[in-house]
Amino acid sequence: LLLSKDLGKHLLEVEDLLQKHGLLEADISAQTERVQALNAAALTFSELQGYQPCDPQVICNRVNHVQTCLEDLQELAAKRRKELEDSRQLWTFFQEMEEAEAWIGDKEKILAAKSCGRDLSSVLTLTTKHKTMLGELGNRRALLHQTMKKGEKILAKKSFSSAGVQEKMRHVWLRWKKLEEVTGLHQQRLEDSLNFFQFSAETDDLVAWLQDIYRIVSSDDFGHDDYSSQALLKKHRAVVDEVEKHRPAVMSLRKQLALLAADHRQGVDVQIRVVEVEQLYGEVAEVAVLRTQWLQDALAVYRMFSEVHACEVWLDEKEQWLERMEIPEELDEVEVVQHRFESLDQEMNSVMGRILDVNQVVQQLLDGGHPSSEEVRSCQDHLNSRWNRVVELVESKKLQLSSVLKVQNFLLEC
């Protein structure tokens, strides 16, 4: 049994042989105690004095022979155990290599069938799964290195033919390196797809934002009075600031496009999309500038109307006062009226400055082609005519006052 050359043809068979060998070793251990007891009993007969039933030398030779046979048997048992354990190590190595090869084959099939996603969500899902597989790959790499070390130890012992072990190690290692290469390529494709879909998503968000902003800046609501126009202008300036803040994002689109993988950046659709974003941003910026001018013009118009109204209130008041005024004939009363006209001159100088400012604003609006040009011009003409009317009345009353003063002075001289 101990001289058997059957060391098993696979791991399960070797395990079975080792189990049987363990039983045999237990039997040898039990017989060893018996042999030692018998040898000790036999040696007592070689030490007897007087009558000796057997030659002591014969007894000693027999004891030595039995002990030698037992030691040879123990040596054979130890040798077979070593051979069986070496065989188990070999077949364990081959089984672990087969498992590694089967795992590599499964991952190769998965990688061969994997797509890189159709949108951002699917790419993110695939990226998460790929990261999980990378973790599995790291764990399997550590196991494979351990198995490789086992193979190197088997080759170092030279107990078995090294050709099969070395060939298996070489074959599995080549497949492993190929798997790592394919995994790296797939990871790069996933990263390229992720960058592309992120770029597309960011571009779509930018387009949606620009479309919303375009609707805002192209509004035809310019307010209905000074306060509302001023509020709209303040809001619009905040929008213009946001548009300007987005300029770097729009300007960097081409740089981002250049960083994408060749098969993504060379697509006609994505290139057209970038051009559309740039054009849309240009339109938004242009309309935003126009709306700023329109709001400023509207504000100027409402402020002009407000100033015109204030001037006309003053003109109405003075016109009524002048029309009701009767030039007195008494010198004292004439002097009072004269003082009033001096105060009126100061007021008229102030109002004339305001009217000149109104005329200047009107001219700027007319030169800028304001849509309410006719209304603005009509308002200007009406204000100027009212002013001329008051000026005529003042001149007329002053002339009357001057005549009265001349008469009074003549009478005083007389």
Secondary structure by P-SEA (a helix, b strand, c coil): ccccccccccaaaaaaaaaaaaaaaaaaaaaaaaaaaaaaaaaaaaaccccccccaaaaaaaaaaaaaaaaaaaaaaaaaaaaaaaaaaaaaaaaaaaaaaaaaaaaaaaaaaccccccaaaaaaaaaaaaaaaaaaaaaaaaaaaaaaaaaaaaaaccccaaaaaaaaaaaaaaaaaaaaaaaaaaaaaaaaaaaaaaaaaaaaaaaaaaaaaaaaacccccccaaaaaaaaaaaaaaaaaaaaaaaaaaaaaaaaaaccccccccaaaaaaaaaaaaaaaaaaaaaaaaaaaaaaaaaaaaaaaaaaaaaaaaaaaaaaaaabbbbccaaaaaaaaaaaaaaaaaaaaaaaaaaaaaaaaaaaaaacccaaaaaaaaaaaaaaaaaaaaaaaaaaaaaaaaaaaaaaaaaac
